[in-house]
Amino acid sequence: MSDDSLWASGGNPRRVFVERTYRVSPETAFDAWINPDSLTRWFGPPGFTARILTHDPRVGGTWRFNMRSVEGESYHHFGQFVEVTPPRKLVFTWASEEQVEGWRDEKNAPTVVTVEFTPCPEGTKVTVTHEKLISDMARDALTRGWGGGLECLEDFFADQSA
């Protein structure tokens, strides 16, 4: 993945846009995002593990994960599913329990994540857009996080095909 895909903000400096192409079907890619057993094996950037506490991927359903770094730092993220269109699109809100200044939007509301699964000749392009960010700090950290997460997803798919 090139640095261009990590930093492409479409003129919006408070938006994360990352994408990566995988040699899997859209159905397989979509399932990796909605299956809790799969999520625990790949979700998060390198060096983090995810524990799925709640995951109900339907419109109005909620999700809550505990992310733990190798250093032992723990972060709880949560939200609600806004759109679930298999195998093409997921939209969900995103907030953190360990609130750090600058991580929510101006109205202290959750941010919004859109994940799109687009068929292409190579397989499936997965695009993550994280919007309504209030700070450059949040944008930079989430760009690294989502970019790293998509790298971990590639490793997950490689393990599945081995």
C-alpha positions in Angstrom: 0.0 0.0 0.0 1.4 3.4 -0.9 1.6 6.4 1.4 -0.8 8.1 -1.0 -3.6 5.7 -0.1 -3.0 6.4 3.6 -3.1 10.2 3.3 -5.6 10.7 0.6 -8.1 13.0 2.4 -10.1 14.4 -0.6 -9.5 17.9 0.7 -10.7 17.1 4.2 -7.9 17.1 6.7 -10.0 15.5 9.4 -10.9 12.4 7.5 -9.0 9.1 7.2 -9.0 7.2 3.9 -7.2 3.9 3.6 -7.6 1.1 1.1 -6.0 -2.2 0.2 -6.8 -4.9 -2.4 -7.0 -8.5 -1.4 -7.1 -11.7 -3.5 -10.4 -12.8 -1.9 -14.1 -12.4 -2.9 -16.2 -9.5 -1.5 -18.1 -12.1 0.5 -14.9 -13.4 2.2 -13.7 -9.9 2.9 -17.1 -8.8 4.3 -17.3 -11.9 6.5 -13.9 -11.0 8.0 -15.4 -7.8 9.3 -18.7 -9.3 10.7 -17.5 -12.6 12.1 -16.3 -12.2 15.7 -14.0 -15.2 15.5 -12.3 -13.6 12.4 -12.1 -10.2 14.0 -10.2 -11.4 17.0 -7.6 -12.8 14.7 -6.8 -9.6 12.7 -8.6 -6.5 13.9 -6.3 -3.7 14.9 -2.8 -2.5 13.9 0.3 -4.6 14.4 1.1 -5.0 18.0 -2.5 -4.9 19.2 -4.9 -7.7 20.0 -8.7 -7.3 19.9 -11.2 -8.8 22.3 -14.7 -8.7 21.0 -17.1 -7.8 23.8 -20.2 -7.1 21.8 -20.7 -7.5 18.0 -24.2 -7.4 16.5 -23.7 -6.4 12.8 -27.2 -5.3 11.9 -28.7 -1.8 11.6 -29.1 -0.5 15.1 -26.9 -3.3 16.5 -24.0 -2.4 18.7 -20.3 -3.3 18.9 -17.7 -2.9 21.6 -14.0 -4.1 21.5 -11.1 -4.0 23.9 -7.9 -3.2 22.1 -4.7 -4.0 24.0 -1.1 -3.1 23.0 1.9 -5.2 23.6 2.9 -2.7 26.2 -0.4 -3.5 28.1 -2.2 -0.3 27.3 -6.0 -1.0 27.0 -8.5 0.9 24.9 -12.3 0.3 24.7 -14.0 1.3 21.4 -17.7 1.1 20.8 -20.4 2.1 18.4 -23.6 1.3 16.5 -24.1 -0.1 13.1 -25.8 2.4 10.8 -25.7 0.4 7.5 -25.0 -3.3 6.8 -25.2 -4.2 3.1 -23.6 -7.6 2.5 -21.2 -8.0 0.9 -20.7 -4.3 -0.2 -20.7 -1.9 2.8 -20.6 -1.4 6.5 -21.2 1.9 8.2 -20.8 2.3 12.0 -20.2 4.9 14.6 -16.9 4.9 16.6 -16.1 6.3 20.0 -13.7 5.5 22.8 -14.3 5.0 26.5 -10.8 6.1 27.4 -11.6 9.6 26.1 -8.6 11.6 25.1 -9.0 15.2 24.3 -9.5 15.7 20.5 -10.9 12.2 19.7 -14.6 13.1 19.2 -16.3 15.6 16.9 -17.2 19.2 17.8 -20.4 18.2 19.5 -18.7 15.4 21.4 -20.5 12.9 19.2 -19.0 9.6 17.9 -17.1 9.6 14.6 -18.3 7.6 11.6 -16.5 4.7 9.8 -17.5 3.4 6.4 -16.0 0.2 5.0 -16.6 -0.6 1.3 -15.9 -3.9 -0.4 -15.5 -3.3 -4.2 -14.9 -6.2 -6.6 -11.9 -5.7 -8.9 -9.9 -7.9 -11.2 -7.4 -8.7 -8.4 -10.2 -9.7 -5.9 -11.7 -7.1 -3.6 -10.7 -3.6 -2.8 -11.5 -2.7 0.9 -11.7 1.0 1.5 -12.0 2.4 5.1 -13.1 6.1 5.5 -13.3 7.5 9.0 -14.9 10.9 9.2 -16.0 13.6 11.6 -12.6 13.7 13.3 -12.0 16.8 15.4 -8.2 16.9 15.5 -5.1 16.2 13.4 -3.9 14.0 16.3 -7.0 11.7 15.9 -6.6 11.7 12.1 -2.9 10.7 12.3 -3.4 8.0 14.9 -6.4 6.5 13.1 -4.6 6.6 9.8 -1.8 4.5 11.3 -4.4 2.3 13.0 -6.6 1.6 10.0 -3.6 1.3 7.7 -2.0 -1.2 10.1 -5.3 -3.0 10.5 -5.6 -3.6 6.8 -2.1 -5.0 6.8 -3.2 -7.4 9.5 -6.2 -8.3 7.5 -3.9 -9.3 4.6 -2.0 -11.6 7.0 -5.3 -13.1 8.1 -6.3 -13.9 4.5 -2.8 -15.4 3.8 -3.2 -17.7 6.9 -6.6 -18.7 5.6 -5.3 -19.8 2.2 -2.2 -21.6 3.6 
